[in-house]
C-alpha cells in the first residue's frame, strides 16, 4: 500500500527535532499522538509537535512547560491556542516519491564533514550558532550539504535526515537556505530510493511542484509571548460581542522564520 506522504513528513520532522534536542542532552518523549519536551527546547525548535490530527489543545499543553517562550508545531493546522499563543508562521508540507532527478542536480553540493567547514556553513545558514552542534556531523543518518560560490562562500545548503518509517525509506530536508529548489533536488539526487519530505512557504512548495514534489497539507507554529504582554493585550483589546469574528494575528516575514524546523 502506498504510504501517506503527510504522515511521513510529520513523523520524520518529529524524529529530526528529537535528534537535535538529544544532541543538547534533552530527553523528549512521544506517545504516537504528540512528541514533546517538558524542558524548553533549543531556539527554533518546538516544545511539542502534533502527530495526529485529532489531538486537542489540552493534549498538547498539559505535556509541556506552558509558559512564556513555549512553542507548538501544529502539524495539521487544527489547533486554536489563541489568545495565550500567537501564530508565528504558517507553512506547507511537501513530499516527493522515490525516483531519479535530472543528471547533475546535486553536483554543486558537497558534504560538510568537519567542524571548521560546519562553522562556515552555520554562518551562511544564519541561525543561532548554539542550536546545531558539531555532534550532528557524527550522527547516523544525518548529512549536511552545502554549495559554494566562486569565492568559496556557502550560498546554498540544507540538512538531510535519512530514516525508515513503517518500512519506507524517508529523507527529511530541513534548515535549507539559498535556492530551496536546488537544495531539494540535491537531496533527491542523494537518495533516489527514498521519499523526500519537508516544509516551506506555500510559494516555495509551488515552485517545487515542477520537479516532482507535491504539497501534502498545512502546518502552523504557535508561540507564547510573555504572560505580562498577553494580559496587557487582553486589557487593551476592545470587548467583542458574541457574533464578531476574531481577527487573525499577523505573520512574521519569511526571513524571520526561515530555518525553523
C-alpha positions, 0 to 999 in steps of 0.5 A, a space after each residue: 500500500 502506498 504510504 501517506 506522504 503527510 504522515 511521513 513528513 510529520 513523523 520524520 520532522 518529529 524524529 529530526 527535532 528529537 535528534 537535535 534536542 538529544 544532541 543538547 542532552 534533552 530527553 523528549 518523549 512521544 506517545 504516537 499522538 504528540 512528541 514533546 519536551 517538558 524542558 524548553 527546547 533549543 531556539 527554533 525548535 518546538 516544545 511539542 509537535 502534533 502527530 495526529 490530527 485529532 489531538 486537542 489543545 489540552 493534549 498538547 499543553 498539559 505535556 509541556 512547560 506552558 509558559 512564556 517562550 513555549 512553542 507548538 508545531 501544529 502539524 495539521 493546522 487544527 489547533 486554536 491556542 489563541 489568545 495565550 499563543 500567537 501564530 508565528 508562521 504558517 507553512 506547507 508540507 511537501 513530499 516527493 516519491 522515490 525516483 531519479 532527478 535530472 543528471 547533475 542536480 546535486 553536483 554543486 553540493 558537497 558534504 560538510 564533514 568537519 567542524 571548521 567547514 560546519 562553522 562556515 556553513 552555520 554562518 551562511 545558514 544564519 541561525 543561532 550558532 548554539 542550536 546545531 552542534 558539531 555532534 550532528 556531523 557524527 550522527 547516523 543518518 544525518 548529512 549536511 550539504 552545502 554549495 559554494 560560490 566562486 569565492 568559496 562562500 556557502 550560498 546554498 545548503 540544507 540538512 538531510 535526515 535519512 530514516 525508515 518509517 513503517 518500512 519506507 525509506 524517508 529523507 527529511 530536508 530541513 534548515 535549507 537556505 539559498 535556492 530551496 529548489 536546488 537544495 531539494 533536488 540535491 537531496 533527491 539526487 542523494 537518495 533516489 530510493 527514498 521519499 523526500 519530505 519537508 516544509 516551506 512557504 506555500 510559494 516555495 512548495 509551488 515552485 517545487 511542484 515542477 520537479 516532482 514534489 507535491 504539497 501534502 497539507 498545512 502546518 502552523 507554529 504557535 508561540 507564547 509571548 510573555 504572560 505580562 504582554 498577553 494580559 496587557 493585550 487582553 486589557 487593551 483589546 476592545 470587548 467583542 460581542 458574541 457574533 464578531 469574528 476574531 481577527 487573525 494575528 499577523 505573520 512574521 516575514 519569511 526571513 524571520 522564520 526561515 530555518 525553523 524546523 
